[in-house]
Amino acid sequence: MATAEPKATIALFVDAARSGRADELRHLFESHSDYRTIIPGWRLFDVHYLAFFAGVETWKVVVEYVLEAKTWDLGEKGDLIGGAALNNDLPMMQYLLDELHLNANEGRIMFTPVLMMIDPDEEIKRKAWAGEDEKRSTVRAEIVKLLKSHGCTMGGQGEYAQKSHMLGSGKLCWHRVGKTKSSCPVVLE
C-alpha cells in the first residue's frame, strides 16, 4: 500500500499540471528525480493530459522530462494534433508541428483524420458552427492553414487514413484505407 508521501507528491504533480503552473511542475520533476517510482504510469498519463490542455508552456515541461509523452495520445480526444485542433490551440499546434516535427497528416480526432473533423464541407460548417464567434473561426482557419502547410490532407495517413469515392447517388463514401463497409463493396488501397 502506498504511503501518504507518494500520494501527496502525486497530488502536487497533478495540481501543477491542471493549473498550468509550468515552473512549479519543472521544480517537481527536478526535485523528484525518482518520479517514475512514485507516480504510477496511469497517473503520469494524467499529468501529461492535464498539462497538454493547460497550455504549451506547461506541456513542454512534461515532454522535457517524459520524452515518450510526445507519442502518447489524448484518449477520446485523439492524438496530440487532434487535441490541439479540438482545443483551438494554435501555439500548441505550432509547437507540435514546427518543434516536435509530428506528422500533420497522421493527426486524428477520435478515429477520424483531423482535417475531416475541423475543416468539413460548407454545409456541415453552416449547421454545426453557426453560433461560433469570429475569433474561434479565425483561430480554426489558422490551424487548418498550418496543418495544410505541413502536408495534412482530408484523408490523412497511417492507421486511421481514409479515402473516398463517389457513389452512384452522387454522395461521397468514406472508407478507412484497406477496409470495406458492409453497404459498400469497394476496397480502397
PyMOL commands that set and color helices and strands:
alter all, ss='L'
color gray80, all
select helices_A, chain A and resi 4-19+22-31+35-38+41-54+56-65+67-71+75-77+80-86+90-99+104-106+114-118+122-128+134-149+158-160
alter helices_A, ss='H'
color red, helices_A
select strands_A, chain A and resi 108-109+112-113+162-166+172-176
alter strands_A, ss='S'
color yellow, strands_A
deselect
rebuild
show_as cartoon
